[in-house]
Amino acid sequence: MSVATYTKSGNKATSPAKLDKAIFGLKVENHELVKQAYLSYLANGRTNNAVTKKRGEVRGGGRKPWRQKGTGNARVGSTRSPIWRSGGITFGPTGEENYSHRLSTQAKRQALRQALSLASDSGKIIVIEAFESKDGKTNAALALLNKVGATGNVVLALDNKDESVERALKNLPNVRTTQAVYLNVFDILNADQVVLTSAGLTAVHQWLGTTKPAKEAVGGKK
């Protein structure tokens, strides 16, 4: 399968980019794995900042409010009881909760393949030969995105980190710049357009495709 390619100036190239069917051409009939990867991303980014105090940690309550018998009131030993106003909290968060959700590497990569296939079916994949910003100006970078049809929420996947491109796009709240090997299901599903450079597309093919680089085929040794 193929998709139209744009030159680094924003014009449509003569030869389209070829997409690996094993990554961009899957038929996703069940979205359960994509859902798990999406929720896992949210859960792993959650912080446990909420902390409550138990009855032994709340200030006050050292004196018994009234004697045990003879008053007609229910017996109580402390005003810091959880059933009292301003008392301690029962079973509240302690700040030590672990909300992380673990998925296996194979499941993560398969979920990415399914998310990219869904994006491809919706026409969200855009390939550009190179995305450059020599002066780091936002207007020029935004004009290039608009020229290739990348509007709305955009994810730009580069092969390597480019400080000039990041500087040009960091002030745009609807554009996220990342390396191709750091793509995740959350960004892909929330994006209106996924822009890949040619080198970034090659990195995705090597990362998620059936053909691996030579150094990975022998266990990562050169």
Contacts in CASP RR format, 6 or more apart in sequence:
PFRMAT RR
TARGET T0000
AUTHOR 0000-0000-0000
METHOD contacts of the structure
MODEL  1
MSVATYTKSGNKATSPAKLDKAIFGLKVENHELVKQAYLSYLANGRTNNA
VTKKRGEVRGGGRKPWRQKGTGNARVGSTRSPIWRSGGITFGPTGEENYS
HRLSTQAKRQALRQALSLASDSGKIIVIEAFESKDGKTNAALALLNKVGA
TGNVVLALDNKDESVERALKNLPNVRTTQAVYLNVFDILNADQVVLTSAG
LTAVHQWLGTTKPAKEAVGGKK
1 18 0 8 1.000
1 19 0 8 1.000
1 21 0 8 1.000
1 24 0 8 1.000
1 25 0 8 1.000
1 120 0 8 1.000
2 16 0 8 1.000
2 17 0 8 1.000
2 18 0 8 1.000
2 19 0 8 1.000
3 16 0 8 1.000
3 17 0 8 1.000
3 19 0 8 1.000
3 120 0 8 1.000
3 125 0 8 1.000
3 126 0 8 1.000
3 127 0 8 1.000
4 12 0 8 1.000
4 13 0 8 1.000
4 16 0 8 1.000
4 17 0 8 1.000
4 126 0 8 1.000
4 127 0 8 1.000
5 12 0 8 1.000
5 13 0 8 1.000
5 15 0 8 1.000
5 16 0 8 1.000
5 17 0 8 1.000
5 127 0 8 1.000
5 128 0 8 1.000
5 129 0 8 1.000
5 198 0 8 1.000
6 12 0 8 1.000
6 13 0 8 1.000
6 126 0 8 1.000
6 127 0 8 1.000
6 128 0 8 1.000
6 129 0 8 1.000
6 147 0 8 1.000
6 148 0 8 1.000
7 13 0 8 1.000
7 128 0 8 1.000
7 129 0 8 1.000
8 128 0 8 1.000
8 129 0 8 1.000
8 130 0 8 1.000
8 131 0 8 1.000
8 132 0 8 1.000
9 144 0 8 1.000
10 128 0 8 1.000
10 144 0 8 1.000
10 147 0 8 1.000
10 148 0 8 1.000
13 129 0 8 1.000
17 127 0 8 1.000
17 198 0 8 1.000
17 201 0 8 1.000
19 25 0 8 1.000
19 120 0 8 1.000
19 125 0 8 1.000
19 201 0 8 1.000
20 205 0 8 1.000
20 208 0 8 1.000
20 209 0 8 1.000
20 210 0 8 1.000
22 113 0 8 1.000
22 208 0 8 1.000
22 209 0 8 1.000
22 210 0 8 1.000
23 113 0 8 1.000
23 116 0 8 1.000
23 117 0 8 1.000
23 204 0 8 1.000
23 205 0 8 1.000
23 208 0 8 1.000
23 209 0 8 1.000
24 116 0 8 1.000
24 117 0 8 1.000
24 120 0 8 1.000
24 125 0 8 1.000
25 117 0 8 1.000
25 120 0 8 1.000
25 121 0 8 1.000
26 113 0 8 1.000
26 114 0 8 1.000
26 117 0 8 1.000
27 117 0 8 1.000
28 34 0 8 1.000
28 114 0 8 1.000
28 117 0 8 1.000
28 118 0 8 1.000
31 114 0 8 1.000
33 107 0 8 1.000
33 110 0 8 1.000
33 111 0 8 1.000
33 114 0 8 1.000
34 111 0 8 1.000
34 114 0 8 1.000
34 115 0 8 1.000
34 118 0 8 1.000
34 185 0 8 1.000
34 189 0 8 1.000
36 101 0 8 1.000
36 103 0 8 1.000
36 107 0 8 1.000
36 111 0 8 1.000
37 103 0 8 1.000
37 107 0 8 1.000
37 108 0 8 1.000
37 111 0 8 1.000
37 112 0 8 1.000
37 115 0 8 1.000
37 184 0 8 1.000
37 185 0 8 1.000
38 185 0 8 1.000
38 186 0 8 1.000
38 189 0 8 1.000
39 101 0 8 1.000
40 101 0 8 1.000
40 102 0 8 1.000
40 103 0 8 1.000
41 184 0 8 1.000
41 185 0 8 1.000
41 186 0 8 1.000
42 186 0 8 1.000
43 99 0 8 1.000
43 100 0 8 1.000
43 101 0 8 1.000
44 99 0 8 1.000
44 100 0 8 1.000
44 101 0 8 1.000
46 99 0 8 1.000
48 93 0 8 1.000
48 95 0 8 1.000
48 96 0 8 1.000
48 97 0 8 1.000
48 98 0 8 1.000
48 99 0 8 1.000
49 95 0 8 1.000
50 93 0 8 1.000
50 95 0 8 1.000
51 93 0 8 1.000
51 94 0 8 1.000
51 95 0 8 1.000
52 88 0 8 1.000
52 89 0 8 1.000
52 92 0 8 1.000
52 93 0 8 1.000
52 94 0 8 1.000
53 88 0 8 1.000
53 89 0 8 1.000
54 88 0 8 1.000
54 89 0 8 1.000
54 90 0 8 1.000
55 78 0 8 1.000
55 80 0 8 1.000
55 81 0 8 1.000
55 82 0 8 1.000
55 87 0 8 1.000
55 88 0 8 1.000
56 80 0 8 1.000
56 88 0 8 1.000
57 88 0 8 1.000
58 80 0 8 1.000
58 86 0 8 1.000
58 87 0 8 1.000
58 88 0 8 1.000
60 79 0 8 1.000
60 80 0 8 1.000
61 78 0 8 1.000
61 79 0 8 1.000
61 80 0 8 1.000
62 78 0 8 1.000
62 80 0 8 1.000
64 76 0 8 1.000
64 77 0 8 1.000
64 78 0 8 1.000
65 76 0 8 1.000
65 77 0 8 1.000
65 78 0 8 1.000
65 79 0 8 1.000
66 73 0 8 1.000
66 76 0 8 1.000
68 75 0 8 1.000
69 75 0 8 1.000
76 84 0 8 1.000
79 86 0 8 1.000
79 87 0 8 1.000
80 86 0 8 1.000
80 87 0 8 1.000
80 88 0 8 1.000
81 87 0 8 1.000
81 88 0 8 1.000
82 88 0 8 1.000
82 89 0 8 1.000
82 90 0 8 1.000
103 111 0 8 1.000
109 207 0 8 1.000
109 208 0 8 1.000
111 185 0 8 1.000
112 183 0 8 1.000
112 184 0 8 1.000
112 185 0 8 1.000
112 188 0 8 1.000
112 208 0 8 1.000
113 208 0 8 1.000
115 185 0 8 1.000
115 188 0 8 1.000
115 189 0 8 1.000
116 125 0 8 1.000
116 183 0 8 1.000
116 188 0 8 1.000
116 194 0 8 1.000
116 204 0 8 1.000
116 208 0 8 1.000
118 189 0 8 1.000
119 125 0 8 1.000
119 188 0 8 1.000
119 189 0 8 1.000
119 191 0 8 1.000
119 194 0 8 1.000
124 191 0 8 1.000
124 192 0 8 1.000
124 193 0 8 1.000
124 194 0 8 1.000
125 194 0 8 1.000
125 196 0 8 1.000
126 148 0 8 1.000
126 149 0 8 1.000
126 150 0 8 1.000
126 193 0 8 1.000
126 194 0 8 1.000
126 195 0 8 1.000
126 196 0 8 1.000
127 195 0 8 1.000
127 196 0 8 1.000
127 197 0 8 1.000
127 198 0 8 1.000
127 201 0 8 1.000
128 148 0 8 1.000
128 195 0 8 1.000
128 196 0 8 1.000
128 197 0 8 1.000
128 198 0 8 1.000
129 197 0 8 1.000
129 198 0 8 1.000
130 197 0 8 1.000
130 198 0 8 1.000
130 199 0 8 1.000
131 141 0 8 1.000
131 144 0 8 1.000
131 156 0 8 1.000
131 158 0 8 1.000
131 162 0 8 1.000
131 165 0 8 1.000
131 195 0 8 1.000
131 197 0 8 1.000
132 162 0 8 1.000
132 164 0 8 1.000
132 165 0 8 1.000
133 140 0 8 1.000
133 141 0 8 1.000
133 162 0 8 1.000
133 164 0 8 1.000
133 165 0 8 1.000
133 167 0 8 1.000
133 168 0 8 1.000
133 169 0 8 1.000
134 164 0 8 1.000
135 164 0 8 1.000
136 164 0 8 1.000
136 165 0 8 1.000
136 167 0 8 1.000
136 168 0 8 1.000
137 168 0 8 1.000
138 168 0 8 1.000
138 169 0 8 1.000
138 171 0 8 1.000
138 172 0 8 1.000
140 168 0 8 1.000
141 165 0 8 1.000
141 168 0 8 1.000
141 169 0 8 1.000
142 169 0 8 1.000
142 172 0 8 1.000
145 151 0 8 1.000
145 154 0 8 1.000
145 156 0 8 1.000
145 175 0 8 1.000
145 195 0 8 1.000
148 195 0 8 1.000
149 193 0 8 1.000
150 156 0 8 1.000
150 193 0 8 1.000
150 195 0 8 1.000
151 192 0 8 1.000
151 193 0 8 1.000
152 174 0 8 1.000
152 192 0 8 1.000
152 193 0 8 1.000
153 174 0 8 1.000
153 175 0 8 1.000
153 176 0 8 1.000
153 190 0 8 1.000
153 191 0 8 1.000
153 192 0 8 1.000
153 193 0 8 1.000
154 174 0 8 1.000
154 175 0 8 1.000
154 176 0 8 1.000
154 191 0 8 1.000
154 192 0 8 1.000
154 193 0 8 1.000
154 194 0 8 1.000
154 195 0 8 1.000
155 175 0 8 1.000
155 176 0 8 1.000
155 178 0 8 1.000
155 183 0 8 1.000
155 187 0 8 1.000
155 188 0 8 1.000
155 191 0 8 1.000
155 193 0 8 1.000
155 194 0 8 1.000
155 195 0 8 1.000
156 165 0 8 1.000
156 169 0 8 1.000
156 175 0 8 1.000
156 176 0 8 1.000
156 177 0 8 1.000
156 178 0 8 1.000
156 195 0 8 1.000
157 178 0 8 1.000
157 179 0 8 1.000
157 180 0 8 1.000
157 183 0 8 1.000
157 194 0 8 1.000
157 195 0 8 1.000
157 196 0 8 1.000
157 197 0 8 1.000
157 200 0 8 1.000
157 204 0 8 1.000
158 165 0 8 1.000
158 177 0 8 1.000
158 178 0 8 1.000
158 179 0 8 1.000
158 180 0 8 1.000
158 197 0 8 1.000
158 199 0 8 1.000
158 200 0 8 1.000
159 179 0 8 1.000
159 180 0 8 1.000
159 197 0 8 1.000
159 199 0 8 1.000
159 200 0 8 1.000
159 202 0 8 1.000
159 203 0 8 1.000
160 179 0 8 1.000
160 199 0 8 1.000
161 179 0 8 1.000
162 177 0 8 1.000
165 177 0 8 1.000
166 177 0 8 1.000
169 175 0 8 1.000
169 177 0 8 1.000
170 177 0 8 1.000
176 187 0 8 1.000
176 191 0 8 1.000
178 187 0 8 1.000
179 203 0 8 1.000
180 196 0 8 1.000
180 197 0 8 1.000
180 199 0 8 1.000
180 200 0 8 1.000
180 201 0 8 1.000
180 203 0 8 1.000
180 204 0 8 1.000
180 207 0 8 1.000
181 203 0 8 1.000
181 204 0 8 1.000
181 207 0 8 1.000
183 204 0 8 1.000
188 194 0 8 1.000
196 204 0 8 1.000
205 211 0 8 1.000
206 212 0 8 1.000
206 213 0 8 1.000
206 216 0 8 1.000
215 221 0 8 1.000
215 222 0 8 1.000
END
